[in-house]
Amino acid sequence: VKNYQKMPSLKPSLYYLSKRELFIKNIFNRKINPLYLKCCTFFGTTLIDRTQTIDTGLNWNIIDKIPQEATNLSFGEICKLRAEYIVGNTEGKLKLLWSGGIDSTVALISILQRLETLDQIDRLEVLYSDESIKEFPSFYQEICNRNLKKEQISSCIFDHIYPSDNIITGENGDQLFGSDKLKVPVITKDAFKPYKEILYFLISRKLGTEKFSHQIIDYLAPQIKKSSVPIKTLYDYLWWMNFSLKWQSVSMRLIHGLERTRNDLEKNTFHFFKDALFERWSVSNHHLKIKEDWKSYKYIAKEYIFHFHKNEEYFINKEKEQSLKEVLVRNKKPFAFLYPNSIKNKINTTMYKIQDALSR
């Protein structure tokens, strides 16, 4: 790490690398900043710095620059505008991937309401699994099961997604609100303490060594200064890391698995929360992401859901979960949607990629 010397960035520029590609492909290993790799290990994914501050040794092409403008629009108003955009810029069927979690449920409600207004509800098809029902059973029974076209996935989901399909996901919701790494610190209240008191121990515990902790903190320090939201607590810090460093990896991982290109984003692949207005809301309303306990995480989104479907248990007690990861861990087949129909006959490759997805 100490002997690393900055070298010219690789060309062509990159939009995405899976974690496996980042760590295993020898073509990159000699050029990547070792401290950058340690940071990727800590955060569990490939980091793409949207502020273009940190030296990675790679030439990243940034898709979404971080907006600098504030917004006075409410979360619900932006949901409505986002649904109008997606519905208005597509033709034919809309396949929405519903896990039963908070983010995909917000997306489903928003799209559903817009289609009802236009009397086009027949365009919507909900793809779900057994885990989706378990995660939000009343919503499934009272909304999905009564009113909507739906398809339960009991085999690999890439058998149900085709190149011409319009796909909607709940991706990028986590990046707006915080990080799943915050659960334990929120419960212990460490999340609301100054990050400089906690971060060293958090990194050391994750990496299993104290050797690189100070170097990682110093390496990321200039990037932290780029936030327009004051970064004081551990919550602030991990939110900013998720928002600024993980946004593009999350945006591209489905595209990458489906063998679509970055140009398919906002063309026939829509991550509901990948929108500049949502980003501006996140920066303008940092105080609305959580209260004092973990069950209040994403409470604004849960209020939005409760207004449409009044389930108090879900509203009060629903916690952020790794919905997709849980489905894949419990059953290798449902929601293994990272891989296209063309891989259908390459069983070994497909299963390897699923394991790669889990590692991210």
Salt bridges, closest charged atoms under 4 A:
GLU21 OE2 - HIS256 NE2 3.52
ASP64 OD2 - LYS274 NZ 3.08
ASP103 OD2 - LYS298 NZ 2.80
GLU125 OE1 - LYS93 NZ 3.22
GLU131 OE2 - LYS134 NZ 3.82
GLU131 OE1 - ARG330 NH1 2.35
GLU135 OE2 - LYS318 NZ 2.78
GLU142 OE1 - HIS309 ND1 3.84
GLU151 OE2 - HIS160 ND1 2.26
ASP159 OD1 - LYS344 NZ 3.99
ASP165 OD2 - LYS95 NZ 3.16
GLU171 OE2 - ARG253 NE 2.88
ASP174 OD1 - LYS298 NZ 2.52
ASP174 OD2 - LYS320 NZ 2.67
ASP190 OD1 - LYS193 NZ 3.03
ASP236 OD1 - HIS286 NE2 2.72
GLU266 OE1 - ARG82 NH1 2.89
ASP275 OD1 - ARG82 NH1 3.83
GLU279 OE1 - ARG50 NH1 2.62
GLU319 OE1 - LYS183 NZ 3.26
GLU321 OE2 - LYS318 NZ 3.16
GLU326 OE1 - ARG330 NH2 3.04
ASP356 OD2 - ARG360 NH1 3.27
